[in-house]
Structures are given as structure tokens and as C-alpha cells.
Amino acid sequence: MPDTERTTRTTAAPTGPTPALRPRPASAPREALRTRASDDPVVDCAVYVGGERQDVDPARAREVARERDGFVWLGLHEPTEDELTAIAAHYGLHPLAVEDAVYAHQRPKLERYDDQLFMVLKTARYVEHEELTATSEVVMTGEVMVFLGPDHLITVRHGSHGELAALRRELEQQPELLCLGPAAVLYAIADHVVDDFVEVAEAVEDDVEELEVSVFSTARTDDTGRIYQLKRELMQLRRAVGPLELPLATLAERPLELVPEAMRSYFRDVQDHALRTRDQVTGLDELLSNILQASLARTSVSQNEDMRKISAWAAVIATPTLIAGIYGMNFEHMPELTWRFGYPLCLLLMLAICAGLYSGFKRSGWI
């Protein structure tokens, strides 16, 4: 089964040296793998014992956690292959999960590797803009990968947003939650990500309402490009929210050794928020489809109105043109050529016919 479709999988933990990662697939974007010269991928590292933070040397964090019956929370930002492989060897991370964490661009999923869990979460941020255009970037996405073990939790973040520093500080003010172990941090991260989805969906809903008002306004505007662009941006949010349902259901309903029974109710709450956001996003997408159809229908109606006006004016102009064309042929024996009032009568006839046609078209709404 492809990686993007599997939900849970049990795989024996690797023995011996961690094997090298497979070559990056040709289809993977080049920017997915970043190289560093001197930047440290470690954003933060601490050991939590009894819900209290203890700062330690990252190289000894796992040993300290085991000695003091706590757990490590190691935060990484876009590590290179070599950097993450070295960390994987120290924490016994599975090479397949490490590969996903290095190259990113994964669907939200939850996988089980023997005594560890690996979860992928898509992050989202709303991009503020003064006016929605046909090229506006509305939703920016990133990724957070979480390695969950009995004595450690490792987060790997990709993207320029979705920082977890503020979340870490908030959790450190809740030692009773941290006492539940690494699963509590996983819950907090999932809850944080889903809360961001809610905010993005509400902001996108404002854009949808603005488009709806524009489409049904009396002003003639072409909103097709803006609607299509917003649908494309909304698709990114759907891809982030939709696949999250099954991983959260697994954490909330299935017995997992790494997830205490007391944590299941927390994950059920996150699942409920995710489902509501999914329904909201689906509703917005359907509404945008209806707005797009309405915009196309209005454009078609406007074009028909233009054609009717053009046809009506063409009919008005055609009558004097016909009369003038006939008398412009200058045949010798034509009626009223020598009559003194023939010329003004011809002009009056043209004017009367044009006025009658104009009045008729005006009453029918063609002009």
C-alpha cells in the first residue's frame, strides 16, 4: 500500500546501525531537502520530569530522561538527511519514518513502528491580503512530523510557520498535563494544528462572503479568476484537514501502548474539532462551486443582454440605411424624385420608423 494511504503499520525496530535512507524520489521537490552550513536544526531540547522542565545537554537528554523517569522533547526545524539520521541512530527511529521526515510533502497519517508512533500533521496559516485577486496566496501550508516513543518525543517542522515555541511555553505552565507523558505533547500539537485550521477556515469564509457579494452585486464584475484561485487555495486546506480524521480516530479509540487511557478523551476532543472544520471546509468548497456557476451564469446573461442591445440598435439603424440605400441608387423613374416635399418626407419617414422601433425595443427591455 502506498505511504500516502496507510494509516497504521507495525514494523520491527531496526537492529544494528541505522541503514542509509533511500535516494530521494525523482518527483520530490528539490527544496524538500535543505542543506545547512552552520545552522543548528535543534530548536529546543528539554527533559520533563514530573511535568517540570529540566534543561540538559541534547546529547545526554535521553539518558537523563531514563535515569529520572521522564521524557525528552526534542524540537527540530528542517534538518538535513545527515542530521536527522544521526539523531535517528541515537533514538532508534525507523529509517522509513526518518525518510518521510527529511523529504516532507506527506499526507497526514499515523504509523506504528514496534514501540514507536510516527505522525504527520499538515500546518496551515492564512495569508493576509488587502484584496483577493486571481493570483492571491490565501493559505500557506507546512508540516510537523512527530516521533513518539516511551521516553521521547521528537518534532520535525517544515515550513516558515507553525512554530511550537509558544505551545511549549504554554504546556510548561500545565505540569499536570505533562505528567501524562509524551502523548500529552502529541495531543497539544494536534490540538494546536487543528485550532489553526479553524482560524484559517473562518478567514477564508470571509473571502467567500466577499466574493458572493461581488458576484450578486449590480456592478458588472468578472470574478471567475478570483473564485477559481480561492478554490485552489481551499484545496490545500482540505488536503490538510481531510486525511487527519483517521489518525485522530485511531488515537482516540484504539488502545495504544504509548497513549494512556486518560489521553483518549483529549484526542476525541481534537477529532471533534477536526471533523467540524472538515465539514466547514467542504461546505465552503461547495459554496464556491455554486458561486462560480452563478458567476458564469451572470456572465452568460450579460452577454445575452449585450447581444440583444446590439441587435436592437442594428434594427433601428438598418431601416434608414435601407431607405437611403434605395434612393441612393438614382434610377430615373423612382417615385417622388421630382416632388418638392419628397426629401423632407423621406427624412420624416426614417425618423418615425426609428422612433417606433426604439419605443418597441425600450418597452421589451432590449434597449
LUMMIKE-819540 format. One record per residue: y negated, x, z negated of N, C-alpha, C in turn; residue in one letter. Coordinates in steps of 0.001 Angstrom, whole numbers. Each point is the difference from the previous one (the first is absolute). Layout:
// residues N
n.Y:n.X:n.Z:ca.Y:ca.X:ca.Z:c.Y:c.X:c.Z:r
Y:X:Z:Y:X:Z:Y:X:Z:A .
...
//
This chain:
// residues 367
n.Y:n.X:n.Z:ca.Y:ca.X:ca.Z:c.Y:c.X:c.Z:r
1190:861:0:-1190:-861:0:-1241:898:0:M .
-1035:-271:789:-1174:849:26:-697:41:-1330:P .
-735:1103:-236:-676:180:-1274:-985:-1116:-269:D .
-647:-517:1062:-1036:-992:-201:543:-1357:-374:T .
1311:-203:40:554:-1303:-290:857:-30:-1259:E .
352:1142:-535:890:-21:-1160:-813:-269:-1245:R .
647:-592:-979:-702:-337:-1240:515:828:-1153:T .
1284:-14:-252:560:819:-1048:1165:774:561:T .
198:1211:-518:1098:806:469:396:958:-1112:R .
1261:141:-201:500:925:-1002:532:1232:707:T .
-525:1154:-371:399:1253:628:229:1020:-1085:T .
1033:754:150:299:1021:-1002:-1122:1005:-51:A .
-304:460:-1194:-1057:986:-167:433:1308:631:A .
-934:741:614:365:1250:656:439:1041:-1009:P .
915:808:388:455:1097:-845:-398:1299:647:T .
-255:1006:-830:-378:1301:525:-1427:-32:493:G .
-408:1008:797:-1364:70:493:-334:-1215:855:P .
-1226:-451:-109:-421:-1157:786:-46:379:1462:T .
710:-721:880:11:348:1404:-1373:-179:618:P .
-237:752:1078:-1278:-101:686:-142:-1370:642:A .
-1240:-429:135:-236:-1293:611:318:50:1478:L .
352:-1158:536:262:-78:1430:-1294:207:763:R .
66:455:1257:-1215:151:791:-743:-1329:106:P .
-1314:77:7:-801:-1211:82:278:-711:1307:R .
224:-1316:-34:251:-731:1236:-1167:148:959:P .
324:-1:1295:-1035:181:1008:-1025:-1119:-40:A .
414:-1174:-460:-904:-1152:-11:-939:2:-1194:S .
251:866:-1000:-844:6:-1191:-1351:596:336:A .
-1106:-601:-445:-1317:536:281:-161:1394:-570:P .
-719:841:717:-158:1380:-445:-786:74:-1296:R .
-939:-938:-195:-787:68:-1225:807:-368:-1224:E .
1251:-482:194:818:-384:-1150:376:1200:-842:A .
66:1183:624:373:1196:-738:-1197:924:-51:L .
-568:181:-1167:-1198:787:-148:344:1346:-622:R .
-648:1031:428:209:1323:-579:-1204:352:-851:T .
244:739:-1038:-1062:413:-897:-71:1507:-52:R .
-1187:494:-243:-148:1425:-199:4:323:-1486:A .
-839:-707:-759:-82:316:-1427:-49:-1247:-872:S .
-138:-1178:583:-83:-1222:-804:1293:-233:-768:D .
-162:-434:-1251:1157:-311:-828:354:-1462:195:D .
1242:-318:384:363:-1410:197:80:-783:-1307:P .
84:695:-1144:136:-685:-1294:-1363:-543:-419:V .
-105:-1313:-42:-1234:-646:-435:-64:-50:-1518:V .
1121:-334:-632:53:-76:-1460:1457:95:-423:D .
213:537:-1172:1360:112:-532:-85:-56:-1517:C .
811:-871:-590:5:-127:-1456:1351:-524:-444:A .
323:292:-1257:1206:-530:-623:-438:-1088:-981:V .
727:-1111:13:-333:-1123:-878:1143:-192:-992:Y .
-338:175:-1275:976:-120:-1080:-497:-1088:-951:V .
806:-1024:-178:-414:-1111:-851:-1266:-670:495:G .
-231:35:1301:-1192:-620:581:-1239:866:-54:G .
114:1209:-547:-1151:885:-131:80:1133:1021:E .
-1141:333:576:-67:1058:999:40:1373:-650:R .
748:892:616:53:1401:-432:-138:865:1249:Q .
-1067:762:58:-237:882:1144:876:1240:-123:D .
716:306:1061:902:1151:-1:-108:690:1348:V .
590:1175:71:95:730:1258:941:-771:933:D .
-461:-353:1221:871:-748:915:1357:652:226:P .
59:1328:-89:1265:686:236:1009:-287:-1114:A .
-486:-335:-1206:891:-248:-1129:0:-1478:-422:R .
-622:-842:805:-186:-1391:-411:1327:-703:-230:A .
955:188:873:1269:-716:-146:759:468:-1238:R .
-9:1297:-253:692:520:-1176:-637:-541:-1277:E .
-1326:-58:-25:-702:-516:-1175:325:-1478:-196:V .
42:-740:1097:303:-1427:-92:1393:-225:-580:A .
962:809:414:1364:-143:-518:72:387:-1463:R .
-720:1050:-366:32:458:-1393:-605:-1035:-945:E .
-1066:-682:480:-734:-921:-872:337:-1468:267:R .
1014:-227:823:436:-1364:305:-1138:-823:600:D .
-650:568:1001:-1075:-694:710:270:12:1498:G .
-1041:-160:788:165:68:1449:-1227:639:631:F .
199:550:1179:-1064:666:744:-579:-976:1017:V .
-1320:9:121:-648:-689:1126:-745:1063:789:W .
550:313:1162:-569:1024:869:-626:-694:1208:L .
-1293:202:188:-712:-615:1119:-297:1013:1087:G .
387:-305:1239:-214:887:1146:-803:-718:1070:L .
-769:767:751:-755:-559:1118:302:796:1270:H .
669:-654:933:325:561:1307:554:1428:-92:E .
1113:191:-711:592:1335:-74:619:382:1339:P .
64:1292:259:674:482:1200:1508:-29:-219:T .
732:249:1042:1462:-16:-83:511:1030:-1006:E .
-548:1223:63:465:1051:-910:-333:-341:-1447:D .
-1198:-549:-220:-409:-331:-1366:900:-1074:-599:E .
255:-1049:753:813:-1084:-544:1466:399:-99:L .
466:841:903:1387:456:-81:225:808:-1278:T .
-982:827:-374:122:785:-1233:40:-919:-1222:A .
-839:-1032:-8:-2:-953:-1108:1301:-790:-23:I .
498:-347:1193:1255:-759:90:1163:783:-591:A .
15:1306:234:1074:820:-546:-44:9:-1529:A .
-1197:-45:-570:-145:37:-1452:397:-1329:-651:H .
-305:-1106:686:273:-1319:-579:1248:-652:575:Y .
665:654:929:1224:-554:566:-233:-1208:885:G .
-1087:14:792:-302:-1112:889:870:64:1243:L .
368:-1159:518:864:-32:1173:-786:419:1243:H .
591:814:875:-732:500:1179:-468:-1099:942:P .
751:-1099:113:-437:-1077:888:-1276:-657:-522:L .
-60:-191:-1309:-1208:-564:-594:-1164:981:117:A .
294:1275:-165:-1039:1021:124:-564:-2:1416:V .
880:-124:977:-443:-36:1393:-943:-1172:245:E .
350:-1174:-524:-874:-1163:150:-1352:241:-661:D .
17:658:-1160:-1238:229:-735:-898:1010:699:A .
591:945:734:-792:1014:698:-645:-585:1248:V .
804:-686:801:-502:-475:1286:-726:-1334:-89:Y .
219:-745:-1072:-677:-1288:-222:255:-970:1148:A .
-930:-958:194:135:-1040:1031:1319:-760:-156:H .
270:-450:-1216:1207:-752:-308:-353:-1450:-326:Q .
987:-874:150:-173:-1379:-456:175:-37:-1515:R .
-629:-977:-676:293:-175:-1427:1490:-261:-204:P .
596:723:-922:1446:-120:-226:358:566:-1360:K .
1223:-293:-428:554:526:-1248:1398:507:290:L .
251:1265:-343:1316:586:230:503:629:-1294:E .
1316:-39:-159:615:568:-1200:872:1180:397:R .
-264:1132:-599:793:1210:213:638:391:-1331:Y .
1225:-475:-231:736:318:-1226:-822:-391:-1229:D .
-588:960:-708:-727:-321:-1230:-1510:-13:217:D .
-449:-138:1249:-1426:-26:292:-341:-1163:916:Q .
-1251:-453:-83:-537:-1007:905:-1134:621:804:L .
-91:-420:1238:-1088:450:867:-655:-1239:594:F .
-1300:-161:-257:-712:-1187:461:-1201:413:840:M .
-183:-704:1102:-1141:218:884:-913:-1212:-86:V .
-1273:247:-243:-1005:-1059:-81:-1123:315:984:L .
-409:-993:752:-1171:132:856:-1241:-352:-810:K .
-1039:791:128:-1267:-309:-649:-974:-519:1043:T .
-992:-756:-434:-974:-572:931:-1377:14:-636:A .
-989:176:845:-1401:-37:-447:-831:-704:1065:R .
-924:-826:-449:-893:-701:918:-1157:907:369:Y .
-290:100:1280:-1089:843:494:-1243:-868:148:V .
-1002:290:-799:-1238:-774:66:-709:229:1330:E .
-636:-1069:524:-722:104:1262:-1107:-1048:17:H .
-1111:338:646:-1120:-929:72:317:-1177:904:E .
689:275:1098:323:-1058:956:1358:284:610:E .
822:-1017:80:1313:137:610:-153:81:1511:L .
523:1074:594:-70:181:1442:1415:66:570:T .
77:142:1314:1300:50:665:716:1322:-245:A .
-667:955:-677:624:1290:-289:-58:345:-1485:T .
-362:-952:-834:-154:277:-1433:1343:333:-646:S .
-1:1030:-849:1170:277:-842:-184:-784:-1291:E .
883:-933:-250:-143:-904:-1131:945:361:-1141:V .
1238:373:327:1010:307:-1007:480:1433:202:V .
-124:798:-1035:498:1375:21:1244:77:-889:M .
1063:571:514:1253:56:-759:384:1443:-307:T .
773:151:-1048:569:1279:-387:1386:-245:-586:G .
533:976:-700:1342:-147:-563:98:696:-1346:E .
820:-579:-857:367:628:-1273:1514:-34:-98:V .
617:1175:-106:1437:93:-212:255:338:-1466:M .
988:-642:-579:297:193:-1417:1463:403:-166:V .
218:1147:-625:1335:449:-389:164:-326:-1485:F .
987:-826:-308:202:-429:-1386:1338:521:-499:L .
-47:782:-1073:1202:527:-613:11:-302:-1487:G .
1070:361:-706:75:-295:-1438:-1099:665:-814:P .
-431:1186:432:-984:750:-781:-1218:397:826:D .
-179:-621:1148:-1144:384:821:-412:-1130:925:H .
-1264:58:395:-534:-869:1040:-954:849:835:L .
279:95:1293:-796:824:910:-622:-914:1042:I .
-1315:58:103:-703:-805:1006:-531:924:1088:T .
219:-391:1243:-490:745:1159:-910:-942:771:V .
-1262:355:53:-984:-881:637:-443:574:1336:R .
-90:-897:995:-505:358:1321:-1186:-892:322:H .
-1043:592:552:-1185:-767:348:-1185:399:-853:G .
-1182:-420:451:-1238:388:-679:-391:-963:-1108:S .
818:-1020:-268:-309:-943:-1065:1275:-244:-811:H .
-77:-925:-935:1166:-314:-822:207:974:-1142:G .
-1085:614:-470:131:943:-1099:581:-686:-1241:E .
781:767:-759:667:-548:-1182:-575:555:-1301:L .
-1084:781:99:-563:606:-1210:-503:-1073:-969:A .
-719:-994:518:-513:-1057:-875:1145:-799:-612:A .
1044:-234:798:1163:-722:-523:675:794:-1109:L .
96:1299:168:611:842:-1040:-798:-100:-1302:R .
-1331:41:127:-829:-98:-1211:180:-1350:-688:R .
105:-1073:793:201:-1318:-590:1347:-83:-721:E .
1028:576:611:1318:-27:-633:17:803:-1293:L .
-741:1085:-14:-23:825:-1205:-671:-719:-1172:E .
-710:-1097:312:-570:-829:-1062:974:-1085:-443:Q .
1194:-26:599:1026:-986:-347:1310:710:-348:Q .
45:706:-1119:1206:758:-354:1235:-887:-171:P .
-209:-1265:-405:1155:-881:-168:694:-260:1332:E .
-753:29:1101:599:-177:1317:680:1287:460:L .
-656:1126:-227:583:1279:397:1275:302:-781:L .
144:-591:-1175:1210:218:-788:1247:-546:711:C .
-197:-887:982:1132:-568:734:551:957:1052:L .
-634:1154:169:543:1017:888:-621:23:1383:G .
581:791:909:-562:146:1353:-97:-1319:757:P .
898:-947:-284:-50:-1285:700:-1321:-720:-265:A .
-609:238:-1154:-1284:-627:-304:-1086:523:929:A .
73:1278:334:-979:575:926:226:-564:1406:V .
1270:-128:389:302:-596:1306:-557:-1413:78:L .
160:-776:-1076:-559:-1353:-25:-1515:47:161:Y .
-658:901:-744:-1461:71:51:-479:371:1398:A .
704:903:669:-386:395:1358:182:-1170:959:I .
1139:-686:-92:239:-1150:874:-1037:-1094:-248:A .
-323:-243:-1257:-990:-1016:-333:-1373:388:537:D .
-340:1273:-103:-1279:501:501:-91:-171:1517:H .
1074:333:699:30:-113:1459:-146:-1459:432:V .
744:-896:-671:-54:-1420:363:-1371:-591:-323:V .
-614:425:-1095:-1351:-466:-318:-983:405:1094:D .
176:1194:545:-848:426:1120:234:-889:1217:D .
1254:-391:215:293:-921:1109:-775:-1304:-167:F .
-33:-498:-1237:-704:-1265:-274:-1479:141:348:V .
-614:1105:-413:-1421:219:282:-253:116:1500:E .
868:721:706:-171:164:1443:149:-1350:708:V .
1005:-779:-413:219:-1306:627:-1206:-912:-209:A .
-599:27:-1185:-1167:-839:-260:-1187:448:847:E .
-163:1329:168:-1102:495:826:216:-355:1470:A .
1241:105:473:298:-364:1384:-217:-1499:209:V .
293:-787:-1032:-209:-1445:108:-1473:-319:255:E .
-906:773:-603:-1430:-189:259:-316:275:1470:D .
618:1052:571:-209:285:1424:527:-1128:873:D .
1142:-559:-383:573:-1105:773:-936:-1213:-45:V .
-544:-284:-1165:-924:-1131:-115:-1250:226:836:E .
-491:1239:39:-1179:306:809:296:-205:1481:E .
1190:405:427:394:-208:1390:134:-1490:316:L .
557:-749:-946:179:-1434:208:-1337:-689:193:E .
-992:364:-816:-1338:-577:127:-606:368:1346:V .
187:1262:412:-567:453:1273:613:-721:1189:S .
1320:-182:-41:686:-637:1124:-448:-1447:163:V .
-191:-719:-1102:-332:-1423:74:-1497:-259:-119:F .
-812:1037:88:-1447:-201:-31:-488:-496:1357:S .
-1237:-484:29:-567:-495:1260:-371:1136:943:T .
-209:1189:-564:-335:1149:840:1220:412:821:A .
-279:442:1218:1095:425:874:272:1481:-252:R .
1089:282:-710:384:1379:-323:1433:238:463:T .
255:1229:389:1356:382:398:622:781:-1149:D .
850:-657:-796:598:618:-1182:1441:434:229:D .
478:-72:1224:1410:300:254:360:1419:-419:T .
-818:964:362:277:1398:-359:23:213:-1495:G .
-940:-623:-720:-49:159:-1459:1211:-647:-661:R .
408:-1157:504:1164:-678:-580:1256:840:207:I .
173:519:1203:1194:790:298:33:1274:-850:Y .
-1162:626:-182:-45:1210:-822:360:-306:-1446:Q .
-501:-1124:-520:313:-352:-1385:1479:-330:-151:L .
612:-604:1014:1442:-273:-50:776:1317:-38:K .
-433:984:760:664:1307:-19:-118:656:-1369:R .
-1189:-95:-592:-187:588:-1321:818:-745:-1048:E .
54:-1321:126:770:-797:-950:1487:293:107:L .
452:408:1184:1411:348:185:383:1186:-889:M .
-920:941:-194:287:1128:-885:247:-473:-1426:Q .
-799:-972:-427:189:-534:-1349:1317:-753:-103:L .
377:-722:1041:1287:-711:7:1156:989:-98:R .
-101:1114:696:1066:1003:-45:93:667:-1361:R .
-1081:-23:-745:21:589:-1338:528:-979:-1036:A .
-334:-1283:150:355:-994:-1010:1387:-585:248:V .
286:-364:1248:1229:-721:315:1278:686:-472:G .
240:1261:385:1263:652:-383:130:288:-1486:P .
-1089:-197:-766:42:319:-1428:775:-1040:-797:L .
270:-1142:586:652:-1094:-726:1384:404:-502:E .
808:586:865:1373:325:-382:84:1110:-1051:L .
-751:1107:129:37:1009:-1076:-415:-548:-1359:P .
-1040:-831:-20:-443:-557:-1281:1022:-979:-557:L .
661:-755:880:1049:-903:-458:1154:781:-607:A .
321:1146:599:1073:845:-543:-351:494:-1395:T .
-1239:459:-176:-425:508:-1305:-86:-1118:-1038:L .
-305:-1210:443:-196:-1098:-946:1290:-716:-356:A .
991:38:888:1178:-836:-196:1305:763:-189:E .
141:1153:628:1271:712:-90:17:970:-1176:R .
1107:105:-680:85:978:-1102:30:1422:546:P .
-986:786:-380:-86:1398:407:-105:850:-1251:L .
748:1075:-11:46:850:-1191:-1365:563:-349:E .
-803:300:1012:-1298:626:-238:-1097:-1010:-330:L .
308:-1280:107:-1001:-1030:-278:457:-801:-1208:V .
-623:193:-1167:405:-740:-1199:-138:-1511:199:P .
796:-727:-728:-33:-1460:90:-1393:-548:-290:E .
-707:658:-919:-1337:-475:-365:-1000:137:1139:A .
299:864:995:-930:218:1098:163:-1014:1124:M .
1092:-744:8:245:-897:1128:-1061:-1092:99:R .
-421:-510:-1157:-1026:-1052:32:-1304:539:589:S .
-300:1270:-250:-1198:604:576:108:36:1526:Y .
1154:435:501:186:66:1451:14:-1404:617:F .
476:-998:-736:-43:-1371:514:-1448:-452:184:R .
-867:413:-919:-1411:-343:121:-607:643:1245:D .
329:1271:229:-496:677:1206:554:-671:1250:V .
1273:-371:-49:615:-671:1142:-719:-1312:313:Q .
-357:-744:-1036:-696:-1269:203:-1348:223:686:D .
-743:1021:-455:-1289:304:623:193:438:1453:H .
1029:792:248:253:473:1363:351:-1164:922:A .
809:-942:-489:377:-1149:825:-1214:-869:316:L .
-860:-185:-988:-1192:-798:252:-917:690:1003:R .
-118:1315:-113:-822:743:957:616:-51:1391:T .
1330:104:57:671:-102:1297:-287:-1342:654:R .
90:-1080:-786:-275:-1329:541:-1459:-111:453:D .
-899:598:-769:-1418:-46:368:-241:740:1311:Q .
606:1177:133:-162:788:1230:602:-737:1189:V .
1173:-596:-207:618:-777:1081:-893:-1164:407:T .
-577:-685:-983:-906:-1104:293:-1235:453:765:G .
-546:1170:-390:-1169:531:703:342:352:1443:L .
1180:559:193:419:357:1353:153:-1248:866:D .
590:-1051:-562:136:-1251:753:-1369:-620:286:E .
-898:76:-988:-1336:-535:199:-729:764:1101:L .
159:1322:17:-619:801:1056:555:-370:1374:L .
1310:-274:57:593:-424:1276:-629:-1312:468:S .
-194:-934:-940:-627:-1275:352:-1452:201:422:N .
-703:887:-706:-1393:281:362:-73:644:1379:I .
950:887:281:35:631:1321:217:-1041:1088:L .
925:-929:-228:235:-1061:976:-1245:-875:164:Q .
-668:-290:-1118:-1218:-807:74:-1099:734:757:A .
-90:1324:-235:-1004:784:715:261:7:1496:S .
1267:166:380:347:-27:1421:-261:-1380:594:L .
297:-1062:-765:-251:-1358:489:-1492:-233:188:A .
-805:476:-949:-1454:-161:121:-527:771:1202:R .
540:1175:226:-414:776:1165:337:-742:1290:T .
1202:-586:32:413:-769:1173:-901:-1211:203:S .
-336:-699:-1092:-888:-1161:89:-1379:418:490:V .
-498:1128:-529:-1316:491:425:-8:335:1483:S .
1082:613:472:91:315:1418:40:-1273:843:Q .
715:-1020:-481:32:-1270:728:-1376:-645:41:N .
-723:75:-1122:-1356:-551:-22:-903:730:975:E .
133:1314:47:-798:777:953:319:-401:1438:D .
1299:-161:281:388:-387:1354:-542:-1386:346:M .
-3:-938:-951:-542:-1324:267:-1492:71:295:R .
-723:801:-785:-1436:133:243:-274:629:1355:K .
782:1040:322:-178:639:1303:286:-985:1126:I .
1070:-786:-161:364:-980:1030:-1070:-1077:130:S .
-551:-451:-1149:-1025:-1044:39:-1254:490:699:A .
-456:1207:-353:-1200:534:648:254:289:1476:W .
1227:409:312:325:233:1414:-82:-1300:791:A .
442:-1112:-616:-89:-1296:669:-1449:-420:185:A .
-846:250:-1025:-1414:-352:95:-674:792:1118:V .
312:1266:79:-626:862:997:566:-262:1397:I .
1241:-427:69:642:-169:1310:-635:-1118:814:A .
-502:-1068:-645:-561:-1147:729:-1246:375:803:T .
-1034:588:-627:-1159:393:831:356:1088:1012:P .
948:845:-371:419:1033:942:629:-625:1241:T .
797:-1064:-210:633:-693:1123:-1042:-643:917:L .
-968:-719:-625:-1019:-678:804:-850:1016:759:I .
-430:1049:-728:-816:1023:656:782:702:1109:A .
1303:177:-221:812:653:1029:114:-827:1259:G .
142:-1328:-185:118:-872:1176:-1292:21:817:I .
-1140:-168:-677:-1264:-23:726:-416:1391:457:Y .
614:1001:-542:-322:1353:447:679:374:1299:G .
885:-871:510:671:300:1259:-913:-194:1203:M .
-1122:-773:-173:-1043:-117:1028:502:-536:1340:N .
868:-1015:-61:367:-670:1255:-1188:-823:505:F .
-28:-223:1279:-1135:-731:593:-3:-1466:-418:E .
1153:-630:13:80:-1431:-311:579:-200:-1399:H .
-838:149:-995:385:-237:-1397:-908:-1073:-566:M .
521:-891:-852:-826:-1105:-530:-1164:514:-840:P .
-1098:-637:133:-1212:225:-794:-657:1343:230:E .
349:697:1099:-619:1310:221:-1488:-137:346:L .
-311:-1058:695:-1394:-174:433:-775:-972:-874:T .
649:-559:-1000:-679:-962:-875:-953:748:-926:W .
-1143:-570:-253:-1038:654:-791:445:205:-1446:R .
754:-955:-540:418:85:-1416:1444:508:-159:F .
572:525:1072:1400:473:-70:186:1152:-986:G .
-935:971:37:140:1182:-887:-110:-376:-1478:Y .
-1081:-706:-409:-61:-366:-1429:1138:-933:-428:P .
447:-877:914:1111:-876:-348:1277:789:-238:L .
198:1020:805:1191:856:-181:-60:712:-1351:C .
-1182:480:-377:-137:670:-1302:246:-976:-1145:L .
-550:-1203:139:195:-1008:-1052:1478:-383:-119:L .
684:-81:1145:1426:-316:-25:801:1084:-717:L .
-331:1244:302:671:1111:-697:-233:-82:-1506:M .
-1275:-230:-390:-344:-47:-1420:703:-1172:-695:L .
59:-1144:673:631:-1171:-609:1502:218:-200:A .
639:566:1012:1446:251:-133:266:1024:-1099:I .
-786:1061:-51:185:1030:-1048:-230:-592:-1386:C .
-1039:-857:-121:-272:-629:-1303:1134:-919:-405:A .
543:-737:974:1118:-883:-325:1239:777:-436:G .
300:1086:722:1155:824:-383:-206:629:-1368:L .
-1220:507:-233:-275:639:-1298:157:-1002:-1138:Y .
-530:-1214:220:91:-1027:-1050:1464:-363:-272:S .
787:-127:1070:1414:-339:-189:770:1094:-720:G .
-221:1237:388:681:1129:-671:-460:148:-1448:F .
-1262:-289:-248:-538:108:-1366:669:-1023:-914:K .
143:-1231:505:651:-1048:-809:1459:329:-293:R .
665:639:933:1431:342:-188:204:1293:-788:S .
-1102:681:-290:94:1228:-795:346:1240:805:G .
-94:-76:1281:296:1177:817:-1168:969:60:W .
-1168:-487:-291:-1198:852:10:-671:-109:-1365:I .
//
